[in-house]
């Protein structure tokens, strides 16, 4: 496996990240319960047992309850804080009753107040990494740069990154900030392969239909920006989840191929699905979104598994459902 860009920057991050979006119950205003806390402890312990030391949050996850649960776990196990890497995100404002939509907010005041809320819920004095969650069309890059400067100088955030951004958006932010952008978190999986299709479809008519702007993956690699994959397990579509009649044949055939490879290699389908991402030379860091201890454990072989070039392409082409040009 390739060395993570985070590791090259001296950040001892694990090859996998545990995404904590599932902690805290529903996306409602019900209080955190003892059962939620128990679930948090079990998820953290399962992650640590397979070598995961990095945990991904966002201020909106279960409307702040995910961070509250994790903060309680840290309070009850204070020795953990210095041995783990905490990452959270801000910039999305969830719709309130009577409002028609979520909105995005990269204003200086919102970023600063969001971080204060994150630190309070997590019960920690600092974040290792803060990500800006989704691009805000009204973003003033100078204002964002000033917010990042203040967060760094205050010691509240050590490093910064983004999520769901193109190369152009990252360059614009970087031009107005002395703090390096070190992470870009994108949706990448065997199901979401537009980041690959945008590569193989250059100079093809099909290229215009791909959602990821040209050069985003390449820019991140050139600038030593860690690519993180959210949704890498595709909600279990390729690792045993029952598939409904609406699922296309490409999903079914790819799930069968994943199972076949898992059996041949003596591992789990989850490990195969994650290894497919991790085989890419960009050293992609999957953010697994499950808090189920059994599913977390099923991912443990991913960084040890080796796929051949043929196996990698077989999975890619199967997922496409059509041959490569």
C-alpha positions as CSV (number, residue, x, y, z in Angstrom):
1,X,0.0,0.0,0.0
2,X,1.1,3.6,-0.7
3,X,2.1,5.9,2.1
4,X,-0.7,8.3,3.0
5,X,-0.2,12.0,2.2
6,X,-1.2,12.6,5.9
7,X,1.7,10.4,7.0
8,X,4.1,12.3,4.8
9,X,3.1,15.4,6.7
10,X,3.9,13.7,10.0
11,X,0.3,12.9,10.9
12,X,0.2,9.3,12.1
13,X,-3.2,8.5,10.6
14,X,-4.4,5.0,10.1
15,X,-5.1,3.6,6.7
16,X,-8.9,3.5,7.4
17,X,-11.0,6.2,9.1
18,X,-14.1,5.5,11.2
19,X,-17.0,7.8,10.1
20,X,-19.1,8.6,13.1
21,X,-22.3,9.8,11.3
22,X,-24.2,6.8,12.7
23,X,-23.7,7.7,16.4
24,X,-26.4,9.3,18.4
25,X,-29.6,7.8,16.9
26,X,-31.8,9.6,14.5
27,X,-31.4,13.1,12.9
28,X,-33.9,14.5,15.4
29,X,-33.9,16.5,18.6
30,X,-34.3,13.6,20.9
31,X,-31.8,13.4,23.8
32,X,-28.7,11.2,23.8
33,X,-29.4,8.0,25.7
34,X,-27.2,5.6,27.6
35,X,-27.7,3.1,24.8
36,X,-26.2,5.7,22.4
37,X,-23.2,6.0,24.7
38,X,-22.8,2.2,24.9
39,X,-23.0,2.1,21.1
40,X,-20.3,4.7,20.9
41,X,-17.9,2.8,23.2
42,X,-18.4,-0.4,21.2
43,X,-17.8,1.4,17.9
44,X,-14.6,3.1,19.1
45,X,-13.3,-0.1,20.7
46,X,-14.0,-2.1,17.5
47,X,-12.2,0.5,15.5
48,X,-9.1,0.5,17.8
49,X,-9.0,-3.3,17.7
50,X,-8.5,-3.2,13.9
51,X,-5.9,-0.4,14.0
52,X,-8.1,2.6,13.2
53,X,-7.0,5.7,15.1
54,X,-8.7,8.4,13.1
55,X,-12.3,9.4,13.6
56,X,-14.4,11.6,11.2
57,X,-17.3,13.8,12.4
58,X,-19.3,16.8,11.2
59,X,-21.3,19.3,13.2
60,X,-24.5,18.2,11.5
61,X,-24.3,14.5,12.1
62,X,-27.5,13.5,13.9
63,X,-27.8,17.2,14.6
64,X,-24.8,17.3,16.8
65,X,-25.6,14.1,18.8
66,X,-22.8,12.1,17.1
67,X,-20.2,14.5,18.5
68,X,-21.9,14.5,21.9
69,X,-21.8,10.7,22.1
70,X,-18.1,10.7,21.0
71,X,-17.4,13.4,23.5
72,X,-18.9,11.3,26.3
73,X,-16.7,8.4,25.2
74,X,-13.6,10.6,25.4
75,X,-14.7,11.9,28.9
76,X,-15.0,8.3,30.1
77,X,-11.7,7.3,28.4
78,X,-9.6,10.5,28.6
79,X,-6.4,8.7,27.7
80,X,-7.6,8.2,24.2
81,X,-7.4,11.8,23.1
82,X,-3.7,12.0,22.6
83,X,-3.6,8.6,20.7
84,X,-6.3,9.4,18.2
85,X,-6.9,11.8,15.3
86,X,-10.1,13.8,15.4
87,X,-11.5,15.3,12.3
88,X,-14.8,17.2,11.9
89,X,-16.5,19.3,9.3
90,X,-18.6,22.5,9.2
91,X,-20.3,24.7,6.6
92,X,-23.8,23.1,6.2
93,X,-26.7,24.6,8.0
94,X,-29.6,22.1,8.3
95,X,-33.1,23.3,7.4
96,X,-35.2,24.3,10.4
97,X,-39.0,23.9,10.7
98,X,-40.6,26.1,8.0
99,X,-37.4,26.3,5.9
100,X,-37.4,24.5,2.5
101,X,-33.7,23.5,2.2
102,X,-30.3,23.1,3.8
103,X,-27.9,25.9,3.0
104,X,-24.1,26.3,3.0
105,X,-22.3,28.9,5.0
106,X,-18.5,29.6,4.8
107,X,-18.8,33.0,6.5
108,X,-16.1,33.8,9.0
109,X,-18.6,34.0,11.8
110,X,-20.2,30.7,11.0
111,X,-16.9,28.8,10.7
112,X,-15.7,30.2,14.0
113,X,-18.9,29.6,15.9
114,X,-19.2,26.1,14.4
115,X,-15.7,25.1,15.6
116,X,-16.6,26.3,19.1
117,X,-19.7,24.1,19.1
118,X,-17.7,21.1,17.8
119,X,-15.1,21.4,20.5
120,X,-17.7,21.8,23.2
121,X,-19.6,18.7,22.0
122,X,-16.4,16.6,21.6
123,X,-15.1,17.8,25.0
124,X,-11.7,18.6,23.5
125,X,-9.5,21.7,23.3
126,X,-8.5,21.2,19.6
127,X,-9.3,19.4,16.4
128,X,-6.6,17.7,14.5
129,X,-8.3,18.5,11.2
130,X,-11.2,20.7,10.2
131,X,-12.9,20.2,6.8
132,X,-15.2,22.7,5.0
133,X,-18.1,20.4,4.3
134,X,-19.6,21.5,0.9
135,X,-18.8,24.4,-1.4
136,X,-20.6,27.6,-0.6
137,X,-21.4,29.6,-3.8
138,X,-21.2,32.8,-1.7
139,X,-17.8,32.0,-0.3
140,X,-15.4,34.9,0.1
141,X,-12.0,33.2,0.1
142,X,-10.3,36.1,2.0
143,X,-12.9,35.7,4.7
144,X,-12.3,32.0,4.9
145,X,-8.6,32.5,5.0
146,X,-8.9,34.8,7.9
147,X,-11.1,32.3,9.8
148,X,-8.6,29.6,9.3
149,X,-5.8,31.9,10.5
150,X,-7.6,32.7,13.7
151,X,-8.4,29.0,14.4
152,X,-4.8,28.0,13.9
153,X,-3.4,30.9,16.0
154,X,-5.9,30.1,18.8
155,X,-4.8,26.4,18.8
156,X,-8.4,25.3,18.2
157,X,-7.5,23.6,14.9
158,X,-4.1,22.1,13.8
159,X,-4.8,21.4,10.1
160,X,-7.4,22.1,7.5
161,X,-9.1,20.4,4.5
162,X,-12.2,20.4,2.4
163,X,-14.9,18.0,1.3
164,X,-16.6,17.6,-2.0
165,X,-14.5,20.2,-3.8
166,X,-12.9,20.5,-7.2
167,X,-9.3,21.4,-8.0
168,X,-10.4,24.9,-8.9
169,X,-12.2,25.5,-5.7
170,X,-9.3,24.2,-3.7
171,X,-6.9,26.5,-5.6
172,X,-9.1,29.5,-4.9
173,X,-9.2,28.8,-1.2
174,X,-5.5,28.1,-1.1
175,X,-4.6,31.4,-2.8
176,X,-6.1,33.3,0.2
177,X,-4.8,31.1,3.0
178,X,-1.4,30.5,4.4
179,X,-2.7,27.3,5.9
180,X,-2.3,24.3,3.5
181,X,-5.3,22.4,2.5
182,X,-4.3,18.8,3.3
183,X,-7.5,16.8,2.8
184,X,-10.2,16.5,0.2
185,X,-13.0,14.1,1.0
186,X,-15.0,12.9,-2.0
187,X,-17.6,10.2,-2.5
188,X,-15.7,7.3,-4.0
189,X,-16.7,3.6,-4.1
190,X,-17.3,0.8,-6.6
191,X,-20.7,2.3,-7.1
192,X,-19.5,6.0,-7.4
193,X,-16.8,5.7,-10.1
194,X,-17.2,9.1,-11.8
195,X,-13.8,10.1,-10.5
196,X,-12.3,7.2,-12.6
197,X,-14.6,7.7,-15.5
198,X,-13.5,11.3,-15.8
199,X,-10.0,10.0,-16.3
200,X,-10.6,7.3,-18.9
201,X,-13.1,9.5,-20.8
202,X,-10.9,12.4,-21.6
203,X,-11.2,13.3,-25.3
204,X,-14.4,11.2,-25.4
205,X,-18.0,12.4,-25.9
206,X,-19.0,10.7,-22.6
207,X,-16.6,13.0,-20.6
208,X,-19.1,15.8,-20.4
209,X,-21.5,13.7,-18.4
210,X,-19.1,13.1,-15.5
211,X,-19.6,15.0,-12.3
212,X,-16.1,15.5,-11.1
213,X,-14.2,18.3,-12.9
214,X,-11.1,17.3,-14.8
215,X,-7.9,17.4,-12.8
216,X,-9.3,17.2,-9.3
217,X,-7.6,13.8,-8.4
218,X,-4.4,14.9,-10.2
219,X,-4.3,18.2,-8.3
220,X,-4.6,16.5,-5.0
221,X,-1.8,14.1,-5.8
222,X,0.4,16.9,-7.0
223,X,-0.1,18.9,-3.8
224,X,0.1,16.0,-1.4
225,X,-3.6,16.4,-0.4
226,X,-5.1,13.4,1.2
227,X,-8.0,11.9,-0.8
228,X,-10.5,10.5,1.6
229,X,-13.4,8.4,0.3
230,X,-16.8,8.8,2.0
231,X,-19.4,6.1,1.3
232,X,-16.6,3.6,0.3
233,X,-18.8,0.6,1.2
234,X,-21.7,1.8,-0.9
235,X,-24.1,1.0,1.9
236,X,-23.2,-2.7,1.7
237,X,-24.4,-3.2,-1.9
238,X,-21.4,-5.3,-2.8
239,X,-20.8,-6.9,0.6
240,X,-24.0,-8.9,1.3
241,X,-26.8,-6.4,1.7
242,X,-30.0,-7.8,0.1
243,X,-30.5,-6.1,-3.2
244,X,-33.9,-4.9,-4.4
245,X,-35.4,-5.4,-7.9
246,X,-34.5,-1.9,-8.8
247,X,-30.8,-2.5,-8.6
248,X,-29.2,-2.8,-12.1
249,X,-27.4,-5.9,-13.2
250,X,-24.1,-4.2,-13.0
251,X,-24.5,-4.0,-9.2
252,X,-25.6,-7.6,-9.0
253,X,-22.7,-8.9,-11.1
254,X,-20.2,-6.8,-9.3
255,X,-21.5,-8.1,-5.9
256,X,-21.0,-11.6,-7.2
257,X,-17.5,-10.9,-8.3
258,X,-16.6,-9.3,-4.9
259,X,-17.9,-12.4,-3.2
260,X,-15.9,-14.7,-5.5
261,X,-12.7,-12.7,-4.8
262,X,-13.3,-12.7,-1.1
263,X,-13.7,-16.5,-1.1
264,X,-10.6,-17.0,-3.2
265,X,-8.5,-14.8,-0.9
266,X,-9.9,-16.0,2.3
267,X,-11.2,-12.6,3.4
268,X,-14.4,-10.6,3.6
269,X,-16.3,-8.8,0.9
270,X,-15.8,-5.5,2.8
271,X,-12.0,-6.0,2.6
272,X,-12.2,-6.5,-1.1
273,X,-14.4,-3.4,-1.7
274,X,-12.1,-1.2,0.4
275,X,-8.9,-2.7,-1.1
276,X,-10.1,-1.9,-4.6
277,X,-10.1,1.8,-3.5
278,X,-6.8,1.5,-1.7
279,X,-5.1,-0.1,-4.6
280,X,-5.3,3.2,-6.5
281,X,-1.8,5.0,-6.4
282,X,-3.3,8.1,-4.9
283,X,-3.3,6.4,-1.5
284,X,-7.0,6.9,-0.9
285,X,-8.1,6.7,2.7
286,X,-11.6,5.2,3.0
287,X,-13.9,6.6,5.7
288,X,-16.1,3.7,6.6
289,X,-19.5,4.8,7.7
290,X,-20.7,1.9,9.8
291,X,-20.7,1.9,13.6
292,X,-21.6,-1.8,13.8
293,X,-18.7,-3.6,15.5
294,X,-19.1,-6.7,13.3
295,X,-18.9,-4.6,10.1
296,X,-16.0,-2.6,11.4
297,X,-14.2,-5.9,12.1
298,X,-15.0,-7.2,8.6
299,X,-12.8,-4.3,7.2
300,X,-9.6,-5.2,9.1
301,X,-7.9,-7.0,6.2
302,X,-8.3,-4.2,3.7
303,X,-4.9,-2.7,4.1
304,X,-3.2,-6.2,3.9
305,X,-5.1,-7.4,0.8
306,X,-3.5,-7.2,-2.6
307,X,-5.5,-7.1,-5.8
308,X,-3.8,-7.7,-9.1
309,X,-4.2,-5.2,-11.9
310,X,-6.5,-7.6,-13.7
311,X,-8.7,-8.1,-10.6
312,X,-8.9,-4.3,-10.1
313,X,-9.9,-3.7,-13.7
314,X,-12.4,-6.6,-13.6
315,X,-14.2,-4.9,-10.7
316,X,-14.1,-1.5,-12.3
317,X,-15.4,-2.7,-15.6
318,X,-18.1,-4.8,-13.9
319,X,-19.3,-1.8,-12.0
320,X,-19.4,0.4,-15.1
321,X,-21.6,-2.2,-16.8
322,X,-20.1,-1.3,-20.1
323,X,-16.6,-2.0,-21.6
324,X,-13.9,0.6,-21.5
325,X,-13.3,2.6,-24.8
